[in-house]
Amino acid sequence: MPHRPVNPAFSGTCPTPVAAFRGNARLLLLHALAAVFIVFALPALAQAPDAPMPENAHARSYGDGWECDLSYRISDGECASVVVPQNAYATNRSYGAGWDCLHGFKEVDGIACVEVIVPAGGYLDASGQDWRCMRDHVKRDEACDQIMVPEHGYLSDDSYGPAWKCDRGYQADGDSCALIDIPENAFLNAASYGQRWTCERGYFERKGACEAVIIPDNAYFSDASYGPGWKCERGYTESGGRCVPIDLPANAHIDRAGNQWECHRNFQRSRGLCVLND
């Protein structure tokens, strides 16, 4: 029996799943490359060297084919003129509308350029397509209303909050600036809200006034925001508005703060005494 030659394209065996997957992947890759080639080749085919060059076109400076002159766009194989509306100018770009509005005009519906109407108290911004209000005006709808700054007030440069602030020594009271009533022995502080004054050193606030701190014997002035305004010297403790000596029991010492006592190590406090730990 004569030997039949084997076809190299078909081995006579079924391909393995891995080989089939690889084959499908190659096929998909080829289809994708073909699609990309067709997409990018279409413009070139439309402007092939043997295709007639339309009016208002010129040969490409690189490659084959032709392209439209400035201010013209390709349309159905022809170079159509870009229609520039009134108050606009041609951009000579191959993208966008092909025109832009002049400074002081803005585009409307992609077909026209209308003048930007600037209200009284406003100005045309740097873009030339919108307006803003002057510093002493505020925008309300399509107008700029003047800011009414009261006496003893000034315009605020903050982008938020009130449009004006009061001079130092005054506080806002409705639409005016009222003088801050500072009691005797007090000074104006830097707070922008709440109480606007602080008592001088040696005085404490009481019922809207600044009263002198009465420092007892064996004490010194303390400017803490709490307490009576004074503190007992080391070795003394407060009792009834006075500073009395600390009565140290046996096996005790004055604590770190200096106004109380604590037991030595190995002793514990019990009924006002220091007793040995068991």
CORJOPE-V678419 format. One record per residue. N is the residue number from 0. RES is the residue in three letters. NEAR is the number of other ideal C-beta (glycine too) atoms within 8 Angstrom. Layout:
{{N	RES	NEAR} {N	RES	NEAR}}
//
This chain:
{{0	MET	2} {1	PRO	3} {2	HIS	4} {3	ARG	4} {4	PRO	4} {5	VAL	6} {6	ASN	5} {7	PRO	4} {8	ALA	3} {9	PHE	5} {10	SER	4} {11	GLY	4} {12	THR	4} {13	CYS	3} {14	PRO	6} {15	THR	6} {16	PRO	5} {17	VAL	6} {18	ALA	8} {19	ALA	9} {20	PHE	8} {21	ARG	8} {22	GLY	9} {23	ASN	8} {24	ALA	8} {25	ARG	8} {26	LEU	8} {27	LEU	8} {28	LEU	8} {29	LEU	8} {30	HIS	8} {31	ALA	8} {32	LEU	8} {33	ALA	8} {34	ALA	8} {35	VAL	8} {36	PHE	8} {37	ILE	8} {38	VAL	7} {39	PHE	8} {40	ALA	8} {41	LEU	8} {42	PRO	8} {43	ALA	11} {44	LEU	7} {45	ALA	8} {46	GLN	11} {47	ALA	9} {48	PRO	5} {49	ASP	3} {50	ALA	9} {51	PRO	3} {52	MET	7} {53	PRO	9} {54	GLU	5} {55	ASN	8} {56	ALA	11} {57	HIS	7} {58	ALA	6} {59	ARG	10} {60	SER	3} {61	TYR	3} {62	GLY	5} {63	ASP	7} {64	GLY	12} {65	TRP	11} {66	GLU	8} {67	CYS	9} {68	ASP	8} {69	LEU	5} {70	SER	9} {71	TYR	12} {72	ARG	9} {73	ILE	9} {74	SER	7} {75	ASP	3} {76	GLY	6} {77	GLU	8} {78	CYS	13} {79	ALA	8} {80	SER	7} {81	VAL	11} {82	VAL	4} {83	VAL	9} {84	PRO	9} {85	GLN	5} {86	ASN	9} {87	ALA	12} {88	TYR	7} {89	ALA	10} {90	THR	9} {91	ASN	6} {92	ARG	6} {93	SER	3} {94	TYR	3} {95	GLY	5} {96	ALA	8} {97	GLY	11} {98	TRP	11} {99	ASP	8} {100	CYS	11} {101	LEU	10} {102	HIS	4} {103	GLY	7} {104	PHE	14} {105	LYS	9} {106	GLU	11} {107	VAL	8} {108	ASP	5} {109	GLY	5} {110	ILE	5} {111	ALA	8} {112	CYS	12} {113	VAL	8} {114	GLU	6} {115	VAL	12} {116	ILE	5} {117	VAL	7} {118	PRO	9} {119	ALA	5} {120	GLY	11} {121	GLY	12} {122	TYR	7} {123	LEU	8} {124	ASP	9} {125	ALA	3} {126	SER	5} {127	GLY	11} {128	GLN	9} {129	ASP	8} {130	TRP	11} {131	ARG	7} {132	CYS	9} {133	MET	8} {134	ARG	4} {135	ASP	8} {136	HIS	12} {137	VAL	8} {138	LYS	10} {139	ARG	6} {140	ASP	4} {141	GLU	3} {142	ALA	9} {143	CYS	13} {144	ASP	9} {145	GLN	7} {146	ILE	10} {147	MET	5} {148	VAL	8} {149	PRO	10} {150	GLU	5} {151	HIS	8} {152	GLY	11} {153	TYR	8} {154	LEU	9} {155	SER	9} {156	ASP	3} {157	ASP	6} {158	SER	2} {159	TYR	3} {160	GLY	4} {161	PRO	7} {162	ALA	6} {163	TRP	11} {164	LYS	7} {165	CYS	11} {166	ASP	8} {167	ARG	4} {168	GLY	6} {169	TYR	11} {170	GLN	8} {171	ALA	9} {172	ASP	6} {173	GLY	4} {174	ASP	4} {175	SER	8} {176	CYS	12} {177	ALA	8} {178	LEU	6} {179	ILE	10} {180	ASP	4} {181	ILE	8} {182	PRO	9} {183	GLU	5} {184	ASN	8} {185	ALA	11} {186	PHE	7} {187	LEU	8} {188	ASN	8} {189	ALA	3} {190	ALA	7} {191	SER	3} {192	TYR	3} {193	GLY	4} {194	GLN	6} {195	ARG	9} {196	TRP	11} {197	THR	7} {198	CYS	9} {199	GLU	9} {200	ARG	5} {201	GLY	6} {202	TYR	12} {203	PHE	9} {204	GLU	8} {205	ARG	7} {206	LYS	3} {207	GLY	5} {208	ALA	8} {209	CYS	12} {210	GLU	8} {211	ALA	6} {212	VAL	11} {213	ILE	4} {214	ILE	8} {215	PRO	9} {216	ASP	5} {217	ASN	8} {218	ALA	11} {219	TYR	7} {220	PHE	9} {221	SER	8} {222	ASP	5} {223	ALA	6} {224	SER	2} {225	TYR	3} {226	GLY	7} {227	PRO	6} {228	GLY	9} {229	TRP	12} {230	LYS	8} {231	CYS	11} {232	GLU	9} {233	ARG	7} {234	GLY	7} {235	TYR	13} {236	THR	9} {237	GLU	8} {238	SER	6} {239	GLY	3} {240	GLY	5} {241	ARG	8} {242	CYS	12} {243	VAL	7} {244	PRO	6} {245	ILE	11} {246	ASP	4} {247	LEU	7} {248	PRO	9} {249	ALA	5} {250	ASN	8} {251	ALA	11} {252	HIS	7} {253	ILE	9} {254	ASP	9} {255	ARG	3} {256	ALA	5} {257	GLY	8} {258	ASN	11} {259	GLN	8} {260	TRP	9} {261	GLU	7} {262	CYS	9} {263	HIS	8} {264	ARG	4} {265	ASN	5} {266	PHE	12} {267	GLN	7} {268	ARG	8} {269	SER	7} {270	ARG	3} {271	GLY	5} {272	LEU	8} {273	CYS	12} {274	VAL	7} {275	LEU	6} {276	ASN	6} {277	ASP	2}}
//
